[in-house]
Amino acid sequence: MLRSYPFTSAFRSLWSEKWINTLSVLTVASSLLMLTLIGILLYNTEIITRRLPERFSLVIYLKGDVGPEQAQEMISSFRK
């Protein structure tokens, strides 16, 4: 076991300043937790927005006197 002055001084400082060390650890842990939750939220939002165009649909009712060529023109203009 290594018992040099820097190690014993560091462990003594850690033990004597328990509350400061605990608060520091809790601060870093809460920051990492918030960053993780934000990352998960953004990732899920991206997945939902990618799937949105697949689920989007449009129903159009045409009059009976519209020909097939006009209907195709309308369909192509709506897809654009």
N, CA, C and O atoms as a Maestro MAE file, in Angstrom:
{
 s_m_m2io_version
 :::
 2.0.0
}

f_m_ct {
 s_m_title
 :::
 protein
 m_atom[320] {
  # First column is atom index #
  i_m_mmod_type
  r_m_x_coord
  r_m_y_coord
  r_m_z_coord
  i_m_residue_number
  s_m_chain_name
  s_m_pdb_residue_name
  s_m_pdb_atom_name
  i_m_atomic_number
  :::
  1 25 0.844 -1.181 0.000 1 A "MET " " N  " 7
  2 3 0.000 0.000 0.000 1 A "MET " " CA " 6
  3 2 0.887 1.241 0.000 1 A "MET " " C  " 6
  4 15 1.846 1.341 0.765 1 A "MET " " O  " 8
  5 25 0.554 2.153 -0.848 2 A "LEU " " N  " 7
  6 3 1.345 3.359 -1.018 2 A "LEU " " CA " 6
  7 2 0.897 4.413 -0.016 2 A "LEU " " C  " 6
  8 15 -0.260 4.833 -0.028 2 A "LEU " " O  " 8
  9 25 1.800 4.837 0.842 3 A "ARG " " N  " 7
  10 3 1.445 5.842 1.851 3 A "ARG " " CA " 6
  11 2 2.366 7.042 1.719 3 A "ARG " " C  " 6
  12 15 3.183 7.313 2.599 3 A "ARG " " O  " 8
  13 25 2.230 7.738 0.638 4 A "SER " " N  " 7
  14 3 3.024 8.943 0.477 4 A "SER " " CA " 6
  15 2 2.198 10.152 0.921 4 A "SER " " C  " 6
  16 15 0.986 10.048 1.109 4 A "SER " " O  " 8
  17 25 2.833 11.243 1.079 5 A "TYR " " N  " 7
  18 3 2.171 12.448 1.586 5 A "TYR " " CA " 6
  19 2 1.016 12.917 0.695 5 A "TYR " " C  " 6
  20 15 -0.037 13.259 1.232 5 A "TYR " " O  " 8
  21 25 1.155 12.951 -0.636 6 A "PRO " " N  " 7
  22 3 0.034 13.441 -1.460 6 A "PRO " " CA " 6
  23 2 -1.230 12.589 -1.308 6 A "PRO " " C  " 6
  24 15 -2.338 13.123 -1.264 6 A "PRO " " O  " 8
  25 25 -1.061 11.252 -1.228 7 A "PHE " " N  " 7
  26 3 -2.236 10.393 -1.113 7 A "PHE " " CA " 6
  27 2 -2.916 10.556 0.238 7 A "PHE " " C  " 6
  28 15 -4.139 10.668 0.308 7 A "PHE " " O  " 8
  29 25 -2.141 10.569 1.298 8 A "THR " " N  " 7
  30 3 -2.746 10.724 2.620 8 A "THR " " CA " 6
  31 2 -3.385 12.102 2.769 8 A "THR " " C  " 6
  32 15 -4.437 12.229 3.396 8 A "THR " " O  " 8
  33 25 -2.774 13.116 2.210 9 A "SER " " N  " 7
  34 3 -3.346 14.454 2.273 9 A "SER " " CA " 6
  35 2 -4.650 14.530 1.474 9 A "SER " " C  " 6
  36 15 -5.610 15.166 1.910 9 A "SER " " O  " 8
  37 25 -4.685 13.893 0.325 10 A "ALA " " N  " 7
  38 3 -5.897 13.901 -0.505 10 A "ALA " " CA " 6
  39 2 -7.035 13.169 0.191 10 A "ALA " " C  " 6
  40 15 -8.160 13.667 0.220 10 A "ALA " " O  " 8
  41 25 -6.763 11.997 0.750 11 A "PHE " " N  " 7
  42 3 -7.812 11.243 1.436 11 A "PHE " " CA " 6
  43 2 -8.284 11.963 2.693 11 A "PHE " " C  " 6
  44 15 -9.471 11.930 3.015 11 A "PHE " " O  " 8
  45 25 -7.379 12.603 3.395 12 A "ARG " " N  " 7
  46 3 -7.759 13.372 4.582 12 A "ARG " " CA " 6
  47 2 -8.647 14.546 4.186 12 A "ARG " " C  " 6
  48 15 -9.618 14.848 4.879 12 A "ARG " " O  " 8
  49 25 -8.327 15.205 3.087 13 A "SER " " N  " 7
  50 3 -9.135 16.322 2.605 13 A "SER " " CA " 6
  51 2 -10.514 15.847 2.152 13 A "SER " " C  " 6
  52 15 -11.520 16.504 2.418 13 A "SER " " O  " 8
  53 25 -10.557 14.698 1.464 14 A "LEU " " N  " 7
  54 3 -11.849 14.142 1.038 14 A "LEU " " CA " 6
  55 2 -12.717 13.826 2.244 14 A "LEU " " C  " 6
  56 15 -13.920 14.089 2.220 14 A "LEU " " O  " 8
  57 25 -12.138 13.271 3.291 15 A "TRP " " N  " 7
  58 3 -12.900 12.886 4.469 15 A "TRP " " CA " 6
  59 2 -13.366 14.106 5.263 15 A "TRP " " C  " 6
  60 15 -14.481 14.111 5.784 15 A "TRP " " O  " 8
  61 25 -12.548 15.117 5.361 16 A "SER " " N  " 7
  62 3 -12.914 16.275 6.181 16 A "SER " " CA " 6
  63 2 -13.917 17.190 5.484 16 A "SER " " C  " 6
  64 15 -14.671 17.896 6.154 16 A "SER " " O  " 8
  65 25 -13.940 17.190 4.183 17 A "GLU " " N  " 7
  66 3 -14.865 18.047 3.417 17 A "GLU " " CA " 6
  67 2 -15.938 17.198 2.748 17 A "GLU " " C  " 6
  68 15 -16.119 17.280 1.533 17 A "GLU " " O  " 8
  69 25 -16.650 16.387 3.520 18 A "LYS " " N  " 7
  70 3 -17.647 15.460 2.978 18 A "LYS " " CA " 6
  71 2 -18.777 16.186 2.256 18 A "LYS " " C  " 6
  72 15 -19.170 15.781 1.162 18 A "LYS " " O  " 8
  73 25 -19.298 17.243 2.848 19 A "TRP " " N  " 7
  74 3 -20.468 17.899 2.281 19 A "TRP " " CA " 6
  75 2 -20.155 18.603 0.967 19 A "TRP " " C  " 6
  76 15 -20.964 18.568 0.040 19 A "TRP " " O  " 8
  77 25 -19.020 19.224 0.879 20 A "ILE " " N  " 7
  78 3 -18.634 19.883 -0.373 20 A "ILE " " CA " 6
  79 2 -18.458 18.847 -1.478 20 A "ILE " " C  " 6
  80 15 -18.893 19.052 -2.611 20 A "ILE " " O  " 8
  81 25 -17.820 17.740 -1.136 21 A "ASN " " N  " 7
  82 3 -17.619 16.684 -2.133 21 A "ASN " " CA " 6
  83 2 -18.944 16.062 -2.544 21 A "ASN " " C  " 6
  84 15 -19.158 15.768 -3.721 21 A "ASN " " O  " 8
  85 25 -19.831 15.861 -1.582 22 A "THR " " N  " 7
  86 3 -21.142 15.295 -1.903 22 A "THR " " CA " 6
  87 2 -21.927 16.240 -2.806 22 A "THR " " C  " 6
  88 15 -22.542 15.805 -3.779 22 A "THR " " O  " 8
  89 25 -21.909 17.508 -2.490 23 A "LEU " " N  " 7
  90 3 -22.608 18.482 -3.336 23 A "LEU " " CA " 6
  91 2 -22.013 18.558 -4.735 23 A "LEU " " C  " 6
  92 15 -22.742 18.712 -5.715 23 A "LEU " " O  " 8
  93 25 -20.706 18.453 -4.832 24 A "SER " " N  " 7
  94 3 -20.062 18.466 -6.148 24 A "SER " " CA " 6
  95 2 -20.486 17.257 -6.969 24 A "SER " " C  " 6
  96 15 -20.794 17.385 -8.154 24 A "SER " " O  " 8
  97 25 -20.503 16.094 -6.348 25 A "VAL " " N  " 7
  98 3 -20.917 14.880 -7.058 25 A "VAL " " CA " 6
  99 2 -22.375 14.978 -7.477 25 A "VAL " " C  " 6
  100 15 -22.721 14.608 -8.598 25 A "VAL " " O  " 8
  101 25 -23.236 15.473 -6.590 26 A "LEU " " N  " 7
  102 3 -24.649 15.615 -6.941 26 A "LEU " " CA " 6
  103 2 -24.869 16.642 -8.055 26 A "LEU " " C  " 6
  104 15 -25.751 16.466 -8.896 26 A "LEU " " O  " 8
  105 25 -24.085 17.692 -8.063 27 A "THR " " N  " 7
  106 3 -24.202 18.697 -9.114 27 A "THR " " CA " 6
  107 2 -23.814 18.117 -10.471 27 A "THR " " C  " 6
  108 15 -24.511 18.327 -11.464 27 A "THR " " O  " 8
  109 25 -22.721 17.403 -10.510 28 A "VAL " " N  " 7
  110 3 -22.283 16.793 -11.776 28 A "VAL " " CA " 6
  111 2 -23.282 15.731 -12.217 28 A "VAL " " C  " 6
  112 15 -23.603 15.637 -13.401 28 A "VAL " " O  " 8
  113 25 -23.780 14.922 -11.266 29 A "ALA " " N  " 7
  114 3 -24.740 13.870 -11.619 29 A "ALA " " CA " 6
  115 2 -26.041 14.462 -12.147 29 A "ALA " " C  " 6
  116 15 -26.594 13.958 -13.124 29 A "ALA " " O  " 8
  117 25 -26.537 15.525 -11.515 30 A "SER " " N  " 7
  118 3 -27.782 16.124 -11.998 30 A "SER " " CA " 6
  119 2 -27.589 16.779 -13.374 30 A "SER " " C  " 6
  120 15 -28.497 16.753 -14.204 30 A "SER " " O  " 8
  121 25 -26.426 17.357 -13.611 31 A "SER " " N  " 7
  122 3 -26.156 17.943 -14.931 31 A "SER " " CA " 6
  123 2 -26.128 16.867 -16.007 31 A "SER " " C  " 6
  124 15 -26.694 17.045 -17.085 31 A "SER " " O  " 8
  125 25 -25.470 15.754 -15.713 32 A "LEU " " N  " 7
  126 3 -25.432 14.656 -16.683 32 A "LEU " " CA " 6
  127 2 -26.817 14.062 -16.908 32 A "LEU " " C  " 6
  128 15 -27.157 13.685 -18.029 32 A "LEU " " O  " 8
  129 25 -27.611 13.978 -15.857 33 A "LEU " " N  " 7
  130 3 -28.973 13.465 -15.999 33 A "LEU " " CA " 6
  131 2 -29.809 14.383 -16.888 33 A "LEU " " C  " 6
  132 15 -30.544 13.910 -17.755 33 A "LEU " " O  " 8
  133 25 -29.697 15.694 -16.674 34 A "MET " " N  " 7
  134 3 -30.457 16.630 -17.512 34 A "MET " " CA " 6
  135 2 -30.011 16.564 -18.969 34 A "MET " " C  " 6
  136 15 -30.848 16.594 -19.871 34 A "MET " " O  " 8
  137 25 -28.718 16.476 -19.207 35 A "LEU " " N  " 7
  138 3 -28.233 16.367 -20.590 35 A "LEU " " CA " 6
  139 2 -28.723 15.084 -21.247 35 A "LEU " " C  " 6
  140 15 -29.084 15.082 -22.424 35 A "LEU " " O  " 8
  141 25 -28.736 13.997 -20.488 36 A "THR " " N  " 7
  142 3 -29.217 12.727 -21.024 36 A "THR " " CA " 6
  143 2 -30.699 12.798 -21.360 36 A "THR " " C  " 6
  144 15 -31.121 12.327 -22.416 36 A "THR " " O  " 8
  145 25 -31.487 13.381 -20.473 37 A "LEU " " N  " 7
  146 3 -32.924 13.494 -20.732 37 A "LEU " " CA " 6
  147 2 -33.210 14.387 -21.933 37 A "LEU " " C  " 6
  148 15 -34.106 14.092 -22.724 37 A "LEU " " O  " 8
  149 25 -32.464 15.468 -22.076 38 A "ILE " " N  " 7
  150 3 -32.635 16.339 -23.245 38 A "ILE " " CA " 6
  151 2 -32.247 15.593 -24.521 38 A "ILE " " C  " 6
  152 15 -32.922 15.714 -25.544 38 A "ILE " " O  " 8
  153 25 -31.171 14.829 -24.462 39 A "GLY " " N  " 7
  154 3 -30.760 14.046 -25.627 39 A "GLY " " CA " 6
  155 2 -31.803 13.026 -26.030 39 A "GLY " " C  " 6
  156 15 -32.087 12.859 -27.216 39 A "GLY " " O  " 8
  157 25 -32.380 12.336 -25.044 40 A "ILE " " N  " 7
  158 3 -33.429 11.347 -25.334 40 A "ILE " " CA " 6
  159 2 -34.657 12.040 -25.924 40 A "ILE " " C  " 6
  160 15 -35.266 11.530 -26.864 40 A "ILE " " O  " 8
  161 25 -35.017 13.192 -25.380 41 A "LEU " " N  " 7
  162 3 -36.165 13.937 -25.895 41 A "LEU " " CA " 6
  163 2 -35.942 14.362 -27.345 41 A "LEU " " C  " 6
  164 15 -36.837 14.217 -28.177 41 A "LEU " " O  " 8
  165 25 -34.759 14.882 -27.649 42 A "LEU " " N  " 7
  166 3 -34.463 15.298 -29.020 42 A "LEU " " CA " 6
  167 2 -34.426 14.112 -29.980 42 A "LEU " " C  " 6
  168 15 -34.882 14.211 -31.119 42 A "LEU " " O  " 8
  169 25 -33.881 12.995 -29.514 43 A "TYR " " N  " 7
  170 3 -33.826 11.794 -30.359 43 A "TYR " " CA " 6
  171 2 -35.240 11.303 -30.677 43 A "TYR " " C  " 6
  172 15 -35.534 10.963 -31.823 43 A "TYR " " O  " 8
  173 25 -36.112 11.264 -29.671 44 A "ASN " " N  " 7
  174 3 -37.489 10.822 -29.904 44 A "ASN " " CA " 6
  175 2 -38.242 11.794 -30.799 44 A "ASN " " C  " 6
  176 15 -39.053 11.374 -31.625 44 A "ASN " " O  " 8
  177 25 -37.986 13.079 -30.646 45 A "THR " " N  " 7
  178 3 -38.624 14.074 -31.509 45 A "THR " " CA " 6
  179 2 -38.190 13.891 -32.958 45 A "THR " " C  " 6
  180 15 -38.997 14.021 -33.878 45 A "THR " " O  " 8
  181 25 -36.914 13.590 -33.151 46 A "GLU " " N  " 7
  182 3 -36.425 13.360 -34.511 46 A "GLU " " CA " 6
  183 2 -37.074 12.131 -35.135 46 A "GLU " " C  " 6
  184 15 -37.443 12.154 -36.309 46 A "GLU " " O  " 8
  185 25 -37.215 11.066 -34.365 47 A "ILE " " N  " 7
  186 3 -37.854 9.851 -34.875 47 A "ILE " " CA " 6
  187 2 -39.303 10.128 -35.252 47 A "ILE " " C  " 6
  188 15 -39.774 9.675 -36.296 47 A "ILE " " O  " 8
  189 25 -40.010 10.870 -34.407 48 A "ILE " " N  " 7
  190 3 -41.419 11.165 -34.692 48 A "ILE " " CA " 6
  191 2 -41.550 12.029 -35.935 48 A "ILE " " C  " 6
  192 15 -42.438 11.800 -36.756 48 A "ILE " " O  " 8
  193 25 -40.679 13.015 -36.085 49 A "THR " " N  " 7
  194 3 -40.780 13.885 -37.260 49 A "THR " " CA " 6
  195 2 -40.383 13.167 -38.540 49 A "THR " " C  " 6
  196 15 -40.849 13.535 -39.619 49 A "THR " " O  " 8
  197 25 -39.534 12.150 -38.445 50 A "ARG " " N  " 7
  198 3 -39.219 11.363 -39.645 50 A "ARG " " CA " 6
  199 2 -40.402 10.530 -40.092 50 A "ARG " " C  " 6
  200 15 -40.622 10.356 -41.290 50 A "ARG " " O  " 8
  201 25 -41.171 10.011 -39.138 51 A "ARG " " N  " 7
  202 3 -42.309 9.149 -39.474 51 A "ARG " " CA " 6
  203 2 -43.563 9.933 -39.832 51 A "ARG " " C  " 6
  204 15 -44.517 9.361 -40.360 51 A "ARG " " O  " 8
  205 25 -43.577 11.220 -39.558 52 A "LEU " " N  " 7
  206 3 -44.768 12.025 -39.799 52 A "LEU " " CA " 6
  207 2 -45.186 12.049 -41.266 52 A "LEU " " C  " 6
  208 15 -46.376 11.889 -41.539 52 A "LEU " " O  " 8
  209 25 -44.277 12.239 -42.233 53 A "PRO " " N  " 7
  210 3 -44.733 12.248 -43.630 53 A "PRO " " CA " 6
  211 2 -45.332 10.921 -44.085 53 A "PRO " " C  " 6
  212 15 -46.170 10.903 -44.987 53 A "PRO " " O  " 8
  213 25 -44.919 9.820 -43.482 54 A "GLU " " N  " 7
  214 3 -45.488 8.522 -43.862 54 A "GLU " " CA " 6
  215 2 -46.953 8.424 -43.447 54 A "GLU " " C  " 6
  216 15 -47.755 7.784 -44.127 54 A "GLU " " O  " 8
  217 25 -47.295 9.053 -42.342 55 A "ARG " " N  " 7
  218 3 -48.654 8.959 -41.819 55 A "ARG " " CA " 6
  219 2 -49.563 10.070 -42.330 55 A "ARG " " C  " 6
  220 15 -50.771 10.027 -42.099 55 A "ARG " " O  " 8
  221 25 -49.021 11.039 -43.002 56 A "PHE " " N  " 7
  222 3 -49.812 12.159 -43.494 56 A "PHE " " CA " 6
  223 2 -50.568 11.728 -44.737 56 A "PHE " " C  " 6
  224 15 -49.987 11.139 -45.649 56 A "PHE " " O  " 8
  225 25 -51.840 12.013 -44.775 57 A "SER " " N  " 7
  226 3 -52.642 11.684 -45.961 57 A "SER " " CA " 6
  227 2 -53.595 12.835 -46.247 57 A "SER " " C  " 6
  228 15 -53.934 13.633 -45.373 57 A "SER " " O  " 8
  229 25 -54.006 12.886 -47.488 58 A "LEU " " N  " 7
  230 3 -54.877 13.951 -47.948 58 A "LEU " " CA " 6
  231 2 -55.959 13.322 -48.818 58 A "LEU " " C  " 6
  232 15 -55.658 12.566 -49.742 58 A "LEU " " O  " 8
  233 25 -57.210 13.634 -48.523 59 A "VAL " " N  " 7
  234 3 -58.331 13.107 -49.294 59 A "VAL " " CA " 6
  235 2 -58.946 14.265 -50.069 59 A "VAL " " C  " 6
  236 15 -59.306 15.296 -49.502 59 A "VAL " " O  " 8
  237 25 -59.055 14.070 -51.365 60 A "ILE " " N  " 7
  238 3 -59.606 15.108 -52.238 60 A "ILE " " CA " 6
  239 2 -60.763 14.509 -53.018 60 A "ILE " " C  " 6
  240 15 -60.638 13.441 -53.617 60 A "ILE " " O  " 8
  241 25 -61.872 15.196 -53.004 61 A "TYR " " N  " 7
  242 3 -63.036 14.767 -53.761 61 A "TYR " " CA " 6
  243 2 -63.146 15.637 -55.006 61 A "TYR " " C  " 6
  244 15 -63.160 16.866 -54.925 61 A "TYR " " O  " 8
  245 25 -63.225 14.980 -56.155 62 A "LEU " " N  " 7
  246 3 -63.295 15.695 -57.435 62 A "LEU " " CA " 6
  247 2 -64.704 15.586 -58.009 62 A "LEU " " C  " 6
  248 15 -65.445 14.645 -57.725 62 A "LEU " " O  " 8
  249 25 -65.041 16.563 -58.812 63 A "LYS " " N  " 7
  250 3 -66.320 16.510 -59.513 63 A "LYS " " CA " 6
  251 2 -66.257 15.416 -60.577 63 A "LYS " " C  " 6
  252 15 -65.176 14.982 -60.974 63 A "LYS " " O  " 8
  253 25 -67.399 14.992 -61.019 64 A "GLY " " N  " 7
  254 3 -67.475 13.910 -61.990 64 A "GLY " " CA " 6
  255 2 -66.964 14.275 -63.372 64 A "GLY " " C  " 6
  256 15 -66.617 13.378 -64.141 64 A "GLY " " O  " 8
  257 25 -66.902 15.561 -63.721 65 A "ASP " " N  " 7
  258 3 -66.496 15.954 -65.067 65 A "ASP " " CA " 6
  259 2 -64.987 16.170 -65.202 65 A "ASP " " C  " 6
  260 15 -64.535 16.684 -66.224 65 A "ASP " " O  " 8
  261 25 -64.199 15.786 -64.190 66 A "VAL " " N  " 7
  262 3 -62.742 15.930 -64.263 66 A "VAL " " CA " 6
  263 2 -62.176 14.696 -64.956 66 A "VAL " " C  " 6
  264 15 -62.471 13.563 -64.575 66 A "VAL " " O  " 8
  265 25 -61.357 14.935 -65.983 67 A "GLY " " N  " 7
  266 3 -60.768 13.827 -66.731 67 A "GLY " " CA " 6
  267 2 -59.542 13.255 -66.032 67 A "GLY " " C  " 6
  268 15 -59.025 13.842 -65.081 67 A "GLY " " O  " 8
  269 25 -59.082 12.098 -66.517 68 A "PRO " " N  " 7
  270 3 -57.922 11.454 -65.891 68 A "PRO " " CA " 6
  271 2 -56.649 12.289 -65.997 68 A "PRO " " C  " 6
  272 15 -55.821 12.273 -65.086 68 A "PRO " " O  " 8
  273 25 -56.489 13.013 -67.094 69 A "GLU " " N  " 7
  274 3 -55.297 13.850 -67.246 69 A "GLU " " CA " 6
  275 2 -55.311 14.999 -66.238 69 A "GLU " " C  " 6
  276 15 -54.288 15.303 -65.625 69 A "GLU " " O  " 8
  277 25 -56.449 15.621 -66.073 70 A "GLN " " N  " 7
  278 3 -56.559 16.700 -65.090 70 A "GLN " " CA " 6
  279 2 -56.344 16.168 -63.675 70 A "GLN " " C  " 6
  280 15 -55.714 16.826 -62.848 70 A "GLN " " O  " 8
  281 25 -56.868 14.980 -63.403 71 A "ALA " " N  " 7
  282 3 -56.689 14.381 -62.074 71 A "ALA " " CA " 6
  283 2 -55.211 14.108 -61.809 71 A "ALA " " C  " 6
  284 15 -54.723 14.348 -60.705 71 A "ALA " " O  " 8
  285 25 -54.497 13.607 -62.819 72 A "GLN " " N  " 7
  286 3 -53.062 13.344 -62.652 72 A "GLN " " CA " 6
  287 2 -52.287 14.642 -62.437 72 A "GLN " " C  " 6
  288 15 -51.353 14.682 -61.636 72 A "GLN " " O  " 8
  289 25 -52.671 15.699 -63.149 73 A "GLU " " N  " 7
  290 3 -52.025 17.004 -62.952 73 A "GLU " " CA " 6
  291 2 -52.232 17.509 -61.535 73 A "GLU " " C  " 6
  292 15 -51.312 18.027 -60.902 73 A "GLU " " O  " 8
  293 25 -53.470 17.347 -61.042 74 A "MET " " N  " 7
  294 3 -53.747 17.769 -59.673 74 A "MET " " CA " 6
  295 2 -52.948 16.947 -58.655 74 A "MET " " C  " 6
  296 15 -52.416 17.494 -57.689 74 A "MET " " O  " 8
  297 25 -52.872 15.659 -58.874 75 A "ILE " " N  " 7
  298 3 -52.121 14.786 -57.953 75 A "ILE " " CA " 6
  299 2 -50.644 15.181 -57.936 75 A "ILE " " C  " 6
  300 15 -50.029 15.264 -56.873 75 A "ILE " " O  " 8
  301 25 -50.086 15.422 -59.111 76 A "SER " " N  " 7
  302 3 -48.667 15.799 -59.161 76 A "SER " " CA " 6
  303 2 -48.427 17.169 -58.515 76 A "SER " " C  " 6
  304 15 -47.401 17.381 -57.868 76 A "SER " " O  " 8
  305 25 -49.372 18.093 -58.693 77 A "SER " " N  " 7
  306 3 -49.187 19.414 -58.058 77 A "SER " " CA " 6
  307 2 -49.334 19.316 -56.536 77 A "SER " " C  " 6
  308 15 -48.648 20.039 -55.813 77 A "SER " " O  " 8
  309 25 -50.211 18.442 -56.032 78 A "PHE " " N  " 7
  310 3 -50.330 18.273 -54.579 78 A "PHE " " CA " 6
  311 2 -49.102 17.584 -53.995 78 A "PHE " " C  " 6
  312 15 -48.692 17.899 -52.878 78 A "PHE " " O  " 8
  313 25 -48.522 16.666 -54.722 79 A "ARG " " N  " 7
  314 3 -47.312 15.977 -54.206 79 A "ARG " " CA " 6
  315 2 -46.122 16.909 -54.111 79 A "ARG " " C  " 6
  316 15 -45.251 16.724 -53.260 79 A "ARG " " O  " 8
  317 25 -46.077 17.901 -54.970 80 A "LYS " " N  " 7
  318 3 -44.966 18.868 -54.910 80 A "LYS " " CA " 6
  319 2 -45.090 19.686 -53.652 80 A "LYS " " C  " 6
  320 15 -44.260 20.560 -53.399 80 A "LYS " " O  " 8
  :::
 }
 m_bond[319] {
  # First column is bond index #
  i_m_from
  i_m_to
  i_m_order
  :::
  1 1 2 1
  2 2 3 1
  3 3 4 2
  4 3 5 1
  5 5 6 1
  6 6 7 1
  7 7 8 2
  8 7 9 1
  9 9 10 1
  10 10 11 1
  11 11 12 2
  12 11 13 1
  13 13 14 1
  14 14 15 1
  15 15 16 2
  16 15 17 1
  17 17 18 1
  18 18 19 1
  19 19 20 2
  20 19 21 1
  21 21 22 1
  22 22 23 1
  23 23 24 2
  24 23 25 1
  25 25 26 1
  26 26 27 1
  27 27 28 2
  28 27 29 1
  29 29 30 1
  30 30 31 1
  31 31 32 2
  32 31 33 1
  33 33 34 1
  34 34 35 1
  35 35 36 2
  36 35 37 1
  37 37 38 1
  38 38 39 1
  39 39 40 2
  40 39 41 1
  41 41 42 1
  42 42 43 1
  43 43 44 2
  44 43 45 1
  45 45 46 1
  46 46 47 1
  47 47 48 2
  48 47 49 1
  49 49 50 1
  50 50 51 1
  51 51 52 2
  52 51 53 1
  53 53 54 1
  54 54 55 1
  55 55 56 2
  56 55 57 1
  57 57 58 1
  58 58 59 1
  59 59 60 2
  60 59 61 1
  61 61 62 1
  62 62 63 1
  63 63 64 2
  64 63 65 1
  65 65 66 1
  66 66 67 1
  67 67 68 2
  68 67 69 1
  69 69 70 1
  70 70 71 1
  71 71 72 2
  72 71 73 1
  73 73 74 1
  74 74 75 1
  75 75 76 2
  76 75 77 1
  77 77 78 1
  78 78 79 1
  79 79 80 2
  80 79 81 1
  81 81 82 1
  82 82 83 1
  83 83 84 2
  84 83 85 1
  85 85 86 1
  86 86 87 1
  87 87 88 2
  88 87 89 1
  89 89 90 1
  90 90 91 1
  91 91 92 2
  92 91 93 1
  93 93 94 1
  94 94 95 1
  95 95 96 2
  96 95 97 1
  97 97 98 1
  98 98 99 1
  99 99 100 2
  100 99 101 1
  101 101 102 1
  102 102 103 1
  103 103 104 2
  104 103 105 1
  105 105 106 1
  106 106 107 1
  107 107 108 2
  108 107 109 1
  109 109 110 1
  110 110 111 1
  111 111 112 2
  112 111 113 1
  113 113 114 1
  114 114 115 1
  115 115 116 2
  116 115 117 1
  117 117 118 1
  118 118 119 1
  119 119 120 2
  120 119 121 1
  121 121 122 1
  122 122 123 1
  123 123 124 2
  124 123 125 1
  125 125 126 1
  126 126 127 1
  127 127 128 2
  128 127 129 1
  129 129 130 1
  130 130 131 1
  131 131 132 2
  132 131 133 1
  133 133 134 1
  134 134 135 1
  135 135 136 2
  136 135 137 1
  137 137 138 1
  138 138 139 1
  139 139 140 2
  140 139 141 1
  141 141 142 1
  142 142 143 1
  143 143 144 2
  144 143 145 1
  145 145 146 1
  146 146 147 1
  147 147 148 2
  148 147 149 1
  149 149 150 1
  150 150 151 1
  151 151 152 2
  152 151 153 1
  153 153 154 1
  154 154 155 1
  155 155 156 2
  156 155 157 1
  157 157 158 1
  158 158 159 1
  159 159 160 2
  160 159 161 1
  161 161 162 1
  162 162 163 1
  163 163 164 2
  164 163 165 1
  165 165 166 1
  166 166 167 1
  167 167 168 2
  168 167 169 1
  169 169 170 1
  170 170 171 1
  171 171 172 2
  172 171 173 1
  173 173 174 1
  174 174 175 1
  175 175 176 2
  176 175 177 1
  177 177 178 1
  178 178 179 1
  179 179 180 2
  180 179 181 1
  181 181 182 1
  182 182 183 1
  183 183 184 2
  184 183 185 1
  185 185 186 1
  186 186 187 1
  187 187 188 2
  188 187 189 1
  189 189 190 1
  190 190 191 1
  191 191 192 2
  192 191 193 1
  193 193 194 1
  194 194 195 1
  195 195 196 2
  196 195 197 1
  197 197 198 1
  198 198 199 1
  199 199 200 2
  200 199 201 1
  201 201 202 1
  202 202 203 1
  203 203 204 2
  204 203 205 1
  205 205 206 1
  206 206 207 1
  207 207 208 2
  208 207 209 1
  209 209 210 1
  210 210 211 1
  211 211 212 2
  212 211 213 1
  213 213 214 1
  214 214 215 1
  215 215 216 2
  216 215 217 1
  217 217 218 1
  218 218 219 1
  219 219 220 2
  220 219 221 1
  221 221 222 1
  222 222 223 1
  223 223 224 2
  224 223 225 1
  225 225 226 1
  226 226 227 1
  227 227 228 2
  228 227 229 1
  229 229 230 1
  230 230 231 1
  231 231 232 2
  232 231 233 1
  233 233 234 1
  234 234 235 1
  235 235 236 2
  236 235 237 1
  237 237 238 1
  238 238 239 1
  239 239 240 2
  240 239 241 1
  241 241 242 1
  242 242 243 1
  243 243 244 2
  244 243 245 1
  245 245 246 1
  246 246 247 1
  247 247 248 2
  248 247 249 1
  249 249 250 1
  250 250 251 1
  251 251 252 2
  252 251 253 1
  253 253 254 1
  254 254 255 1
  255 255 256 2
  256 255 257 1
  257 257 258 1
  258 258 259 1
  259 259 260 2
  260 259 261 1
  261 261 262 1
  262 262 263 1
  263 263 264 2
  264 263 265 1
  265 265 266 1
  266 266 267 1
  267 267 268 2
  268 267 269 1
  269 269 270 1
  270 270 271 1
  271 271 272 2
  272 271 273 1
  273 273 274 1
  274 274 275 1
  275 275 276 2
  276 275 277 1
  277 277 278 1
  278 278 279 1
  279 279 280 2
  280 279 281 1
  281 281 282 1
  282 282 283 1
  283 283 284 2
  284 283 285 1
  285 285 286 1
  286 286 287 1
  287 287 288 2
  288 287 289 1
  289 289 290 1
  290 290 291 1
  291 291 292 2
  292 291 293 1
  293 293 294 1
  294 294 295 1
  295 295 296 2
  296 295 297 1
  297 297 298 1
  298 298 299 1
  299 299 300 2
  300 299 301 1
  301 301 302 1
  302 302 303 1
  303 303 304 2
  304 303 305 1
  305 305 306 1
  306 306 307 1
  307 307 308 2
  308 307 309 1
  309 309 310 1
  310 310 311 1
  311 311 312 2
  312 311 313 1
  313 313 314 1
  314 314 315 1
  315 315 316 2
  316 315 317 1
  317 317 318 1
  318 318 319 1
  319 319 320 2
  :::
 }
}
